[in-house]
Amino acid sequence: MTDLDVLDRAIKQEVAGEAVLRPLRLGILLDPADDLARLAYADALEELGRTVEASRIRARLASPGVCEEAEACGVRTVESRGFVRSASCTLETFLREAGRLFAYYPITEVTLTDRRPLRSEGSFIFLWSGSNRTWVNVAAEWLPLSLCEGWANLPQWLPLNSFPSRQAANHALSANCVNYGRSLAGLPPLEVRAHV
């Protein structure tokens, strides 16, 4: 058997393994809260001989409070229960990377590090613009319309929903970012609890 034969065999095993793992990963993406989907994924990894990855997922599920942080391509991620659960990055990076992130990770929380609500008359608001401008060096309270789905049908340049606290405004933005990323990945929206 030549080196090319060995390589060809390894590639075929990898392709076959991905065919098994893809629907299991989709189950995790569709319902990030379902630990049974994560365990099924770990079982499949083990059957494919990827025991280190399988053990890591099981260990993370056994200790759900343990989180691990990483950073790549301008996105800081936090892993919990064996998979990435949150992402923090600039708006520009999020708009560029969201489709890829949500196609692979069951992300349920997003923080845009360069966006923050504006305090206005005792509440907190975001402003929006439908333009396709670059979002670098734009005031932090401005958002693209694509991240404001469901907040309001207001004319352009008017403030969107007002929120009782900065935390509530950021939670609403996170929920919209999650569902925007999921839509890019062809996934249904997640139901997100209100945060007051």
LINWOHU-V357877 format. One record per pair of residues at least 6 apart in sequence whose ideal C-beta (glycine too) atoms are under 6 Angstrom apart, sorted by the first residue. I is the first residue (numbers start at 0). J is the second residue. Records with the same first field share a line. If there is no record, write none. Layout:
I = J / J
This chain:
16 = 47
19 = 43
20 = 43
23 = 39 / 40 / 43
26 = 36
27 = 36 / 37 / 105
28 = 105 / 186
31 = 105 / 107
34 = 60
37 = 60 / 81
41 = 53 / 56 / 57
44 = 52 / 53
45 = 53
56 = 81
59 = 80 / 81
60 = 80 / 81
63 = 80
66 = 77 / 79
67 = 78
68 = 77
69 = 76
73 = 88 / 92
74 = 86 / 88
75 = 87
76 = 83 / 86
77 = 85
82 = 105
83 = 104
84 = 107
85 = 108
86 = 100 / 106 / 109
87 = 110 / 112
89 = 112 / 113
90 = 111 / 113 / 114 / 134
91 = 134 / 135
97 = 180 / 183
98 = 183 / 184
101 = 180 / 181 / 184
102 = 184
108 = 173
109 = 173 / 176 / 177
114 = 139
115 = 139
116 = 123 / 124 / 125 / 165 / 168
117 = 124 / 140
122 = 161
123 = 162 / 165 / 168
124 = 158 / 161
125 = 140 / 142 / 159
126 = 140 / 141 / 158
127 = 142 / 144 / 147 / 159
128 = 141
129 = 144 / 155
146 = 175 / 179
147 = 159
148 = 175
150 = 159 / 160
151 = 159 / 160
162 = 168
167 = 194 / 195
170 = 194
174 = 191
177 = 189
178 = 188
